[in-house]
């Protein structure tokens, strides 16, 4: 990962180009809880994605598919914003499928 530029090294009125910025892995100190999802309850409203402060929500195309635990800190915002209750917080030691899916989801699910 290249070092970050100081404020004096940035061009005046410069822009941040998404593909040129690396996202730091921030989950080394998660709270002890992590989000898990029951995709059968998800309505794909993407409020979890809108409110996630760490960009830990995984989207394929325009569809929510789960979480990237390398970035998730366990803040619980996604679970609070999930009106249908598809996202719940589970203990860090709880085994989940890829991207935090509960119940062995993915077989026959168009989002997997």
Secondary structure, DSSP 8 states (H G I E B T S, - for coil): ------GGGS-TT----GGGS-----GGG--SEEEEE-TTT-----HHHHH-TT--EEEETTEEEEE-TTT-----HHHHH-TT--EEEEETT----GGGBSTTTTTT-TT-
